[in-house]
């Protein structure tokens, strides 16, 4: 249990829930304007192909299995004018940059990158733009793959062939998502890290995301039939926030998995996070030194971490008592 406990400790010490909440906020701000831009572009690029428009829109909304059907009922291709499209694009850009900045902060905090080594506001925005371009390409490709999977019958495939075809498309989508997470993890971290160091978390994040989608689809199909009219907008907003928060928490946990594995930050003291009198392991001291050094605002400022004498006494091995005769 040493490794999962160390990941949990690292997550809570880095305030992972607050980091995920910040990503959720900016994601919520950007999502609806981004969908509006998406459907407007569909109307401009494919004006005479309503079937393809519908398939691509359905594939994009399938990324949100719990609330995708409710969004679909309120979103239609070609409904935005020029001014509305410009405003939606500006808000989506603001929210998207916020998501990228929040993820950069989460990555640098998890890897304990000193503050003087983190990119300045201008360089961080350049990284954020790079992430937005990467995500745009990635979402476009995964949406196209999902559209192929849902349109298997249109290509003359039988039910059995269609099932295998969808399974293959799903496997390709998962592999592509792994590559996408690897690229995003490396791009957003100011610390020099390798693909091998971020691969475990990327695989875990891609697999968890696919499982979340499957569970969401099952939940909608078996538990939420006929409830959309009851919950309405209230259920749509809460469902969207919950979906974004769970996804953000999964991503932050996967980041912590990479850090704990790469730096071998386990085992931790069982009570080190809840008690001042707990005996610290060498890894605990290493982690606390990382936290202290991450707050260095200038390279010429040195931070020295020392352990109090009473902690050294508790950690020192006790000599065996002489046997009584």
Helices and strands as residue ranges (DSSP letters): H 2-13, H 16-45, H 50-61, H 68-73, H 82-110, G 115-117, H 121-150, G 152-155, H 159-187, H 195-223, H 228-263, H 282-293, H 309-315
